[in-house]
């Protein structure tokens, strides 16, 4: 009997490691079929069977960076919807404590970027919104981002539509 590939969980994590006013960013340039191709994002990925959000985040950060987190904060939940891609529910974290040595990432290039310079990178429009919320230290939030292709067509913050010009 042929073994079938397990369906990917729609649950993911994303973590922004912080040090000295910088975020560790991942430039997604290595995978062939990558919805994030060419974009700069934090580190994270899909839940594995039986994992809690924290277990997934800790595993993904270690796998992608070589760092073991010692201090982190669950900052929000982001619902992504994209035509042809489906819906993803992302647990968003920041981390300000870690040990280990950074390694090469097989999904792209890792680089520490000053927080005030991340806006110059190729980011998803919705990522700019939640990065601004993180930088403003907004308490736990729920953000829904709907895309048609690369175009952000709907933004809902804590259940209320958000005008794109307000962020």
C-alpha positions as MATLAB code, in Angstrom:
seq = 'XXXXXXXXXXXXXXXXXXXXXXXXXXXXXXXXXXXXXXXXXXXXXXXXXXXXXXXXXXXXXXXXXXXXXXXXXXXXXXXXXXXXXXXXXXXXXXXXXXXXXXXXXXXXXXXXXXXXXXXXXXXXXXXXXXXXXXXXXXXXXXXXXXXXXXXXXXXXXXXXXXXXXXX';
ca = [
       0.000    0.000    0.000;
       1.380    3.414   -0.968;
       1.959    5.784    1.873;
       0.102    9.070    1.457;
       1.571   12.381    2.446;
       0.013   13.789    5.606;
      -2.112   16.877    5.014;
      -0.397   20.025    6.282;
      -1.964   21.559    9.315;
      -3.630   24.954    8.728;
      -2.129   25.948   12.104;
       1.263   27.654   12.041;
       3.571   29.723   14.202;
       5.714   32.735   13.389;
       8.307   34.200   15.728;
      10.332   37.401   15.560;
      13.531   37.062   17.582;
      14.672   40.414   18.989;
      18.084   41.703   20.059;
      19.628   45.171   20.194;
      16.711   46.856   18.384;
      16.747   44.280   15.578;
      14.559   41.426   14.366;
      15.944   38.205   12.950;
      14.381   38.061    9.481;
      14.289   35.212    6.987;
      14.544   36.084    3.284;
      12.587   33.244    1.655;
      14.612   32.471   -1.451;
      15.426   28.737   -1.289;
      12.205   26.723   -1.692;
      10.806   26.148   -5.193;
       7.058   26.223   -4.482;
       6.870   28.844   -1.757;
       3.932   31.203   -1.210;
       6.482   33.456    0.592;
       9.091   33.364   -2.231;
      11.155   36.559   -2.217;
       9.508   37.915    0.961;
      11.151   38.652    4.307;
       9.356   37.038    7.263;
      10.017   35.796   10.788;
      10.762   32.125   11.484;
       8.184   29.421   12.022;
       6.081   26.843   10.297;
       3.292   24.299   10.412;
       2.230   22.378   13.510;
       3.058   18.686   13.652;
       0.523   16.200   15.029;
      -0.043   16.690   18.770;
       2.029   19.875   19.142;
       0.958   22.866   21.194;
       1.603   26.333   19.737;
       4.674   26.738   21.968;
       6.078   23.318   21.053;
       5.686   24.110   17.348;
       7.260   27.556   17.714;
      10.212   26.246   19.747;
      10.844   23.378   17.288;
      10.557   25.581   14.198;
      12.837   28.293   15.609;
      15.464   25.677   16.500;
      15.191   23.911   13.117;
      15.452   27.136   11.119;
      17.961   29.104   13.215;
      19.840   26.795   15.608;
      18.632   28.928   18.543;
      16.885   27.548   21.625;
      14.449   30.126   22.978;
      14.559   30.955   26.686;
      12.107   33.898   26.760;
       9.129   34.508   24.468;
       5.669   36.056   24.407;
       2.500   34.982   22.554;
       1.446   38.249   20.875;
      -1.549   37.422   18.703;
      -3.384   35.195   16.291;
      -3.378   36.018   12.586;
      -5.891   34.462   10.188;
      -4.645   34.431    6.597;
      -6.993   33.757    3.715;
      -5.765   33.660    0.128;
      -7.543   32.593   -3.052;
      -6.159   29.246   -4.173;
      -4.181   28.763   -0.955;
      -6.870   28.354    1.666;
      -6.903   29.583    5.245;
      -4.041   29.531    7.735;
      -4.208   30.352   11.446;
      -0.884   31.685   12.685;
       0.188   32.023   16.312;
       2.448   35.090   16.426;
       5.318   35.351   18.917;
       8.237   37.561   19.795;
      11.280   36.244   21.642;
      13.957   38.211   23.470;
      15.956   35.379   25.033;
      17.776   32.546   23.288;
      20.921   30.452   23.421;
      22.962   28.691   20.766;
      24.673   29.621   17.541;
      22.849   30.725   14.408;
      23.047   28.200   11.595;
      22.307   28.336    7.875;
      18.608   27.966    7.081;
      17.495   25.712    4.232;
      14.489   27.972    3.532;
      16.452   31.145    2.845;
      18.916   33.620    4.329;
      18.720   34.728    7.961;
      19.746   38.295    8.760;
      19.455   40.625   11.753;
      17.676   43.773   10.525;
      17.242   46.989   12.564;
      13.527   47.382   13.352;
      13.368   50.807   11.686;
      14.778   49.333    8.437;
      12.400   46.375    8.029;
       9.943   48.611    6.148;
      12.451   48.776    3.266;
      12.291   44.988    2.783;
       9.946   43.034    0.526;
       7.177   42.313    3.075;
       3.600   41.138    2.723;
       1.277   44.148    3.200;
      -0.423   42.382    6.115;
       2.916   41.685    7.793;
       3.510   45.449    7.911;
       0.296   45.744    9.942;
       1.163   43.135   12.554;
       4.782   44.291   12.740;
       3.487   47.786   13.530;
       1.217   46.292   16.228;
       4.215   44.424   17.684;
       6.362   47.582   17.630;
       3.580   49.513   19.403;
       3.444   46.740   22.031;
      -0.305   46.305   21.435;
      -1.747   43.715   23.845;
      -2.803   40.321   22.447;
      -4.699   40.830   19.178;
      -6.595   38.921   16.505;
      -5.894   40.029   12.947;
      -7.545   38.674    9.788;
      -5.778   39.266    6.483;
      -7.438   38.276    3.190;
      -5.486   38.269   -0.056;
      -6.217   37.913   -3.760;
      -2.804   36.958   -5.086;
      -0.353   39.412   -3.488;
      -3.055   42.068   -2.968;
      -4.396   42.567    0.562;
      -8.170   42.942    0.094;
      -9.512   42.705    3.667;
      -8.093   43.538    7.085;
      -9.980   42.930   10.329;
      -8.435   43.761   13.718;
     -10.115   42.314   16.817;
     -13.329   41.730   14.850;
     -13.545   45.228   13.344;
     -12.694   46.146    9.735;
      -9.478   48.140    9.552;
      -9.059   50.774    6.869;
      -5.786   50.115    5.053;
      -4.786   53.782    5.413;
      -4.971   53.575    9.227;
      -1.922   51.291    9.213;
];
